[in-house]
Amino acid sequence: MTAIFLVGVAAGLLLTPDGRAWLRNPTVMLGDSANASAPPASLPAPPPGAAAAAPPPVPTVTPLSARLAQGPLRIGVFGDSMADGLYTGLYRDLRDEPKITVTKFSEVSTGLSRYDYVDIQAKTQRQIEETPIDVAVILFGTNDAQGISLDGVIHDFGTEGWKAAYATRVDNLVAMLRGRDVAVYWVGLPRMKSSRFDGRMALVNSVVEARMRALGVPYLETTALTSNDEGGYEAYLANDSGRKVLMRANDGIHMSMAGYLRMSAPVAERLKRDAGLAAPAAATTPAAPVG
């Protein structure tokens, strides 16, 4: 397990962005009930020349507690090299739960922008047909700050056409999973060291969070969790005991093991709570719908 994680992180450090060639050349690819649903909100309005796509229907899925009553709760982690680390943290968080399994489906250097490189929609469908799951935990984005080609039109990163195209891919992935009775939990990207890259990842987060709210899918934000008290980037952050611990890798993008555990902890708690394995959290604000 440790060897697999180290290989995945090492590959991610070599292939993931932050001012590398693919940012300059978009043709280079680098590396609460689960039953709830909500009517989809409209996608960002595409500009002239962008394909307008209606959001797919939002199917309901079986609650996690009901799944657990029928057998082990099978959780799959999908995404890029950042999700490799999230998987390791989530596996460690949940390994003592006899009724939960956690499987890694993530792959370094993948994302939702370049389906000419790896078609995530098709790949994910194949994966869950080969290895059925009940829950998909998703974390994409570090490779997605590049143009999207959709219906013969290339949309440059950050444009309204790009936002609409990216939202469509997010919606389609969620609809495919939920159509197969898989509950979806989407994890947001953490704070980044480079202010330019951080702004790009914030844009990705904003599109994804809006779609999760519209689709009634839990979105677990991690930017505040991985920021210092002033809301900025800091490699060392205080742990639960108040001691400063190294949370980030040298690239300013990925996390250390302590950092991945920091990100995975609230995900594990949410999953356990929705499955009826943990006491409900103290009420502060209304919980986001789940699905």
C-alpha positions in Angstrom: 0.0 0.0 0.0 2.8 2.4 1.0 4.8 1.6 -2.1 1.7 2.2 -4.4 1.0 5.5 -2.7 4.6 6.7 -3.0 4.8 5.8 -6.7 1.5 7.6 -7.3 2.6 10.7 -5.5 6.0 10.7 -7.2 4.4 10.5 -10.6 2.0 13.2 -9.6 4.8 15.5 -8.5 6.5 15.0 -11.9 3.4 15.4 -14.0 1.1 17.8 -12.3 0.9 21.5 -13.2 2.0 24.8 -11.6 3.5 26.8 -14.4 4.7 23.8 -16.4 4.6 23.4 -20.2 1.0 22.3 -20.4 -0.2 25.6 -19.0 1.6 27.3 -21.9 0.6 24.7 -24.4 -2.9 23.3 -24.0 -2.2 20.4 -26.3 0.1 18.8 -23.7 -1.7 16.7 -21.1 -0.3 16.1 -17.7 -0.5 14.1 -15.5 -28.7 13.7 4.8 -29.6 10.8 2.9 -27.9 9.5 -0.2 -31.3 9.4 -1.7 -31.8 13.2 -1.9 -32.1 15.0 -5.1 -32.7 18.5 -6.3 -33.9 20.0 -9.6 -30.8 21.0 -11.6 -30.1 24.7 -12.0 -29.2 26.0 -15.4 -25.6 25.7 -16.7 -23.5 28.8 -17.3 -24.8 30.5 -20.4 -22.5 29.5 -23.3 -21.4 32.3 -25.7 -22.0 32.2 -29.4 -20.4 29.1 -30.9 -20.6 27.1 -27.7 -22.8 24.1 -27.5 -25.8 24.5 -25.3 -26.6 21.3 -23.3 -29.5 20.7 -21.1 -28.5 19.2 -17.7 -29.2 15.4 -17.5 -32.0 14.3 -15.2 -31.1 13.8 -11.6 -31.9 10.2 -10.5 -32.3 9.4 -6.8 -30.1 6.8 -5.2 -30.4 4.4 -2.2 -29.4 5.9 1.2 -26.1 4.8 2.6 -27.7 3.4 5.7 -30.0 1.2 3.6 -27.0 -0.1 1.6 -25.1 -0.9 4.8 -28.0 -2.9 6.1 -27.7 -5.1 3.0 -23.9 -5.7 3.1 -20.6 -4.0 3.1 -20.5 -0.3 1.9 -18.2 -0.2 -1.1 -16.5 3.2 -1.6 -14.5 4.1 -4.7 -12.1 7.1 -5.0 -11.9 8.7 -8.4 -9.7 11.5 -9.6 -6.1 12.4 -10.4 -2.8 12.3 -8.4 -4.4 14.4 -5.7 -7.1 11.8 -5.3 -4.4 9.1 -5.0 -3.4 10.8 -1.7 -7.0 11.3 -0.7 -7.6 7.6 -1.2 -4.7 6.7 1.1 -6.0 9.0 3.8 -9.6 7.7 3.4 -8.4 4.1 3.5 -6.6 4.7 6.8 -9.5 6.6 8.2 -12.0 3.7 7.5 -9.8 0.6 7.7 -11.2 -0.3 11.2 -14.8 -0.2 9.9 -15.5 -3.9 9.2 -18.6 -3.0 7.0 -16.7 -0.5 4.7 -14.3 -1.1 1.8 -12.3 1.6 0.0 -11.0 1.0 -3.5 -8.7 3.2 -5.6 -9.9 4.1 -9.1 -7.9 7.4 -9.5 -5.2 7.8 -12.1 -2.4 10.4 -12.2 -2.4 13.0 -15.1 -6.1 12.7 -15.8 -9.0 15.2 -15.6 -12.2 16.4 -17.1 -10.7 18.8 -19.7 -8.9 16.4 -22.0 -11.1 13.5 -23.0 -9.0 13.1 -26.1 -6.3 11.9 -23.6 -8.4 9.9 -21.1 -12.2 9.9 -21.5 -13.1 9.9 -17.8 -16.8 9.4 -18.5 -16.1 6.2 -20.4 -13.3 5.0 -18.1 -15.4 5.5 -14.9 -18.3 3.6 -16.5 -16.0 0.7 -17.3 -14.5 0.7 -13.8 -17.8 0.5 -12.0 -19.0 -2.2 -14.3 -16.0 -4.3 -13.6 -15.9 -3.4 -9.8 -19.3 -2.4 -8.5 -19.4 0.3 -5.8 -22.0 2.1 -3.7 -20.3 5.4 -3.2 -18.0 7.5 -5.5 -15.7 10.0 -3.8 -14.4 12.3 -6.6 -11.5 14.8 -6.7 -10.4 16.2 -10.0 -9.0 19.5 -11.2 -5.2 19.9 -10.9 -4.8 19.0 -14.6 -7.9 20.8 -15.8 -6.7 24.4 -16.3 -6.6 24.0 -20.1 -8.9 24.2 -23.1 -11.9 21.9 -23.6 -12.8 20.7 -27.1 -16.6 20.0 -27.1 -18.7 19.4 -30.2 -15.9 20.7 -32.5 -15.4 23.9 -30.6 -12.3 24.6 -28.4 -13.1 26.6 -25.3 -10.2 28.4 -23.7 -9.8 27.9 -20.0 -11.8 30.4 -17.9 -14.1 31.6 -20.6 -17.9 31.3 -20.3 -17.8 28.5 -22.9 -15.2 26.6 -20.9 -17.3 26.9 -17.7 -20.3 25.6 -19.5 -18.4 22.7 -21.1 -16.8 21.8 -17.8 -20.1 21.9 -16.0 -21.6 19.6 -18.7 -18.8 17.1 -18.1 -19.3 17.3 -14.3 -23.1 16.8 -14.8 -22.7 13.9 -17.1 -20.3 12.1 -14.8 -22.6 12.5 -11.8 -25.7 11.5 -13.9 -23.9 8.3 -15.1 -22.9 7.3 -11.5 -26.3 8.1 -10.0 -28.1 6.4 -12.8 -26.3 3.2 -11.6 -27.4 3.8 -8.0 -24.0 5.2 -6.9 -24.0 8.0 -4.4 -21.6 10.8 -5.2 -19.5 12.9 -2.9 -17.3 15.6 -4.6 -14.2 16.9 -2.8 -13.0 20.4 -3.6 -9.3 21.3 -4.4 -7.1 22.7 -1.6 -5.3 26.0 -1.3 -2.3 26.2 -3.7 1.1 28.0 -3.2 1.3 29.8 -6.6 -1.3 32.6 -6.6 -1.8 32.2 -10.3 -2.5 28.5 -10.1 -4.5 29.0 -6.9 -6.8 31.3 -8.9 -7.2 28.7 -11.6 -8.1 26.0 -9.1 -10.5 28.4 -7.4 -12.3 28.8 -10.7 -12.6 25.0 -11.1 -13.9 24.8 -7.5 -16.5 27.4 -8.2 -17.9 25.6 -11.2 -18.0 22.3 -9.4 -19.5 23.6 -6.2 -22.3 25.3 -8.2 -23.1 22.1 -10.0 -23.1 20.0 -6.8 -25.5 22.4 -5.2 -27.7 22.3 -8.2 -27.7 18.5 -8.4 -28.1 17.9 -4.7 -24.7 16.3 -4.3 -22.5 16.8 -1.3 -19.5 19.1 -2.0 -16.8 18.9 0.7 -14.8 22.1 0.6 -11.1 21.9 1.5 -9.6 25.3 0.7 -10.3 26.7 4.1 -9.1 23.5 5.7 -5.8 23.8 4.0 -5.2 27.6 4.5 -3.6 29.4 7.4 -5.5 31.7 9.8 -5.2 34.6 7.2 -6.7 32.4 4.5 -3.4 32.0 2.6 -1.1 29.2 1.7 1.2 27.8 4.4 3.1 24.5 4.2 3.0 24.0 8.0 -0.4 24.1 9.6 -1.5 23.4 13.2 -2.9 19.9 13.9 -5.6 19.1 16.4 -3.1 19.5 19.3 -2.0 22.9 18.0 1.4 21.7 16.9 2.6 22.9 13.4 2.9 20.0 11.0 4.2 19.8 7.4 1.0 19.5 5.3 2.3 20.1 1.8 4.6 18.6 -0.7 7.5 20.6 -2.1 5.6 21.5 -5.3 3.1 23.6 -3.4 0.2 21.6 -5.0 0.1 18.1 -3.5 -0.2 17.3 0.2 2.1 15.4 2.7 0.5 12.3 4.3 -0.5 14.5 7.2 -2.1 16.9 4.7 -4.1 14.1 3.0 -5.3 12.9 6.3 -6.4 16.4 7.1 -8.5 16.4 3.8 -9.8 12.9 4.2 -11.0 13.2 7.9 -14.1 15.2 7.2 -14.9 13.0 4.2 -14.7 9.9 6.3 -16.9 11.5 9.0 -19.5 12.5 6.5 -19.7 9.0 5.0 -19.9 7.4 8.4 -22.6 9.8 9.5 -24.7 9.2 6.4 -24.2 5.5 6.8 -25.5 5.6 10.4 -22.1 4.7 11.8 -21.4 8.0 13.6 -23.5 10.3 15.8 -24.9 13.3 13.9 -22.8 16.4 14.1 -24.1 19.2 16.2 -26.5 21.4 14.3 -25.0 24.6 13.1 -26.1 25.1 9.5 -28.4 23.0 7.4 -26.6 20.0 5.9 -26.2 19.9 2.2 -28.3 17.3 0.4 -26.6 14.0 -0.4 -26.5 12.0 -3.5 
